[in-house]
Amino acid sequence: MMNTPTALSRRKFVGAAGLVAGRMITRPLFGQDAPSNKLNLALIGVWGRGLAHYDSISAENVVALCDVNEKRFPDALKRFPGATTYVDWRKCLDHKDLDAVVICTTDHTHAFIANWALKRDLHIYCEKPLAITVNEARTVRATWETKKGKLATQVGMQRHAHANFNRLRELVQDGAIGDLKAAYAWGNRQIRRPGYLPGEGEPPAGFNYDLWLGPAPFHPYNPGYFSGGAGANCLSWNMFWDFGAGQIGDMGSHTMDIVWNVVDAKLPTSAEAKGEAMNSDVTPVECESRFEHPANDWRGPITVSWYQGGPMPRAPKPFIDLTKIGHGAMFTGSKGFIIADFESRMILPFGDEADMTYYKPRSKDKLLPPVGHFQKQWLDACRNPSMKTACDFGYSADMIEQMLLGLVSYRVGKKIQYDPKTGTSPDTPEANAFMGKQYREGWSLDG
Ligand SMILES: NC(=O)c1ccc[n+]([C@@H]2O[C@H](COP(=O)([O-])OP(=O)(O)OC[C@H]3O[C@@H](n4cnc5c(N)ncnc54)[C@H](O)[C@@H]3O)[C@@H](O)[C@H]2O)c1
C-alpha cells in the first residue's frame, strides 16, 4: 500500500514530507511550500514581541492567534487571514491539529503555556525567560525530558546566533586563557519602581485583564503596566515579582547566554547573592549573584556570576573599563581573560607564563557550525526534531534555574547550598519557600 497522508498521522506526514523534500526536490507535492509540509501553528501574544515573529512564521499555516487584548486581532488577521482567534491560551492550545506554538506573552505565563503545550505534544518557541521561579524551570524541564528528541523547543535568546557565541566557546575550550576558573556576565539596565501600581481606571473594552493576570495574584488594573511600545511593553511589568523576574529574566537571559554557551554547566551547588534592600513588590535593580559549579570533563570547578543594575566584576587591569560594555561577559582563566559583548571579544593574556604556546586554535574545518537564522533553526527542527536547537528547554531551563537561584539567595539574605536533584537547599530550609510561588486559584502549571 502506498503511504498517503491518510495512512500517516498529519504530524508524521509533515515530518516525513520535510525529510523527503531534501531528497526529491523536483516533486512539488513534497516541496517546502506544499500545503502538506506546513506546520499548523499558533501565535500566543500577537503584538509586541509577537510582531518580530511574523516574518519567520508566515510560510507556515498560522491557524490560531491568541491575545488577551482583542484590539490586536484585526491587524494580526490581515497578516494571517483565516486564523481562529482566542483570548485564553488554554483554549488555543487545544485548537485541532496544532503542530507548534510561539509564545510571546508576559513572563509570568511562559512556564505555564510551555508546560501545557509540551503535554499536548506541541513544538514550542517560547520567548525568554522560560520561567520566573526555580520550580517553574524544573517543572518545564522535567516535562521536556520526557519529550526530548520528539519535540523541537527554543527559548527566544536569538542573540545566540551571533558568530561570536561560537568563537568564544572555541577560544575558551581550546585553551586561549588556560584553565577556565570563573565566568561573569553583567547588565546595566535600571528600571526603578516603588511598588505595584494603585488601581486606576478600568481595562479598556476588549482587554481581558483577568486573563492577563492569569496565574498571578490579583493586582488592580493600572494603565501604567501597559504604557510601553511594541516589544518594549515588557519593561512596564517585568520588574514586579508577580509578573516577571526583573533583569534576571530580561537582559539576564540574553547576557548569561554568552557564558552558558561556553561553560557547559548544569545546575549549581550553591548560590550567593546580595543587592539593594528587599522590596516585596519589586525585584532588585542592583544585585550580584555567584554560583558554584562542579568540574566537568573538560574543566575544573568554576564560579559563574551575574551582576545587574550597577555592581560590576573587577576589571583585570585599571586600563580596562568594563562599564563601557553595557551588557557583557568575562571569562577568567589560569593564563588570561576574555572580555566580550554579544558580537565581539578580546583576549588578554595575563602573567609571566602567558606566552600562548598552550593555545591550540582549531583548524577552520573544525569551527563550530553557524546557528543560522535562530527562528528558522527551530522551524527546521519542528520538521525533524532529532536536530538540535541552540537554546532548547534543557539548556535554557538550566540557565534560568541558576539565575533564579540568585534571587532566592537574595531573598533569604545569605549564601545557600543547593541540591540540584531535589531542587531544595539542604542548609537553608527557609530558602525553599522562595523556590516557587503561590498562584491564583484555578491556575495550575500542570494542565
Ligand atoms: N527576545 C527578545 O529580544 C525580546 C524582546 C522583547 C520582548 N521579549 C519577550 O517577549 C515577551 C513579550 O514582551 P512584550 O514587550 O511584547 O510584552 P507585551 O506586554 O506587549 O505583550 C505582548 C502581547 O502579548 C499579549 N499578552 C499578554 N499576556 C497574554 C496572555 N496571557 N495570553 C495571550 N496574550 C497575552 C499582549 O496583549 C500583547 O499583545 C516577554 O516575555 C519579553 O521578555 C523578548
The ligand as a Gaussian input file, in Angstrom:
#p B3LYP/6-31G(d) Opt

LIG

0 1
 N       13.874000      38.025000      22.544000
 C       13.872000      39.338000      22.685000
 O       14.812000      40.025000      22.304000
 C       12.671000      40.002000      23.289000
 C       12.428000      41.365000      23.069000
 C       11.285000      41.923000      23.646000
 C       10.435000      41.149000      24.429000
 N       10.728000      39.832000      24.618000
 C        9.842000      38.977000      25.430000
 O        8.579000      38.888000      24.805000
 C        7.550000      38.808000      25.774000
 C        6.503000      39.877000      25.470000
 O        7.069000      41.151000      25.615000
 P        6.317000      42.442000      25.007000
 O        7.185000      43.617000      25.253000
 O        5.884000      42.151000      23.650000
 O        5.051000      42.496000      26.035000
 P        3.525000      42.920000      25.818000
 O        3.001000      43.328000      27.134000
 O        3.420000      43.922000      24.713000
 O        2.838000      41.565000      25.373000
 C        2.889000      41.077000      24.053000
 C        1.493000      40.649000      23.602000
 O        1.068000      39.547000      24.384000
 C       -0.256000      39.781000      24.804000
 N       -0.472000      39.017000      26.018000
 C       -0.011000      39.278000      27.262000
 N       -0.371000      38.319000      28.117000
 C       -1.088000      37.412000      27.415000
 C       -1.732000      36.184000      27.728000
 N       -1.746000      35.679000      28.963000
 N       -2.356000      35.497000      26.728000
 C       -2.371000      35.981000      25.460000
 N       -1.782000      37.156000      25.104000
 C       -1.142000      37.851000      26.067000
 C       -0.343000      41.273000      24.956000
 O       -1.687000      41.743000      24.926000
 C        0.466000      41.747000      23.763000
 O       -0.336000      41.851000      22.612000
 C        8.214000      38.988000      27.126000
 O        8.348000      37.726000      27.732000
 C        9.598000      39.543000      26.812000
 O       10.577000      39.093000      27.719000
 C       11.804000      39.250000      24.069000

